[in-house]
């Protein structure tokens, strides 16, 4: 066998070895443990329906961390979700200006039940992408060890307009979000604290495209969540997002 053929064959075998295990194998091995945690998440969703709006901040003395941004999940014992996401864990809720790191729990559920990413109603025409053994492993590593769920429940919302052409600059009508950030203990399946958070569109934007307007409100909401936790729950660590 020539040296070139040996190198190519070795590289091909390495690629094959690097592909596994596949997502169906990961789900078969770990799905039951993830389902146990998802059952607790569903119980939180039921408790949320009976949870009144916050009259004031209720800081929780919890030691927790969650990931604010999307991408490969990093070690954490908590997850940030929207109340809309708890209605059907295999799908995402209909949320405008979504904080990107809020899809962890729904992705774990969709992987277990469909081996695909969760369906997103903001893009109803797009079929959910297939999961991989690697992405399932990384998501399950976090989902299996969740202790807390941080739930963003919208109280009031004004959607910003997409930019429109003015005489000399792009103009837009700003948006606004008022929400409760509720903390649930998954083992106890009950609320242990909560904070009020508000965010609004910036006074000025360099551009007025739909993406820029939505991202601006999303970013400002991330900053509001991060600041509220820093001021009232200092033992909560937010990974990624605004500092």
Order of alpha helices (4+ residues) and beta strands (2+ residues): alpha-alpha-beta-beta-alpha-alpha-beta-beta-beta-beta-beta-alpha-beta
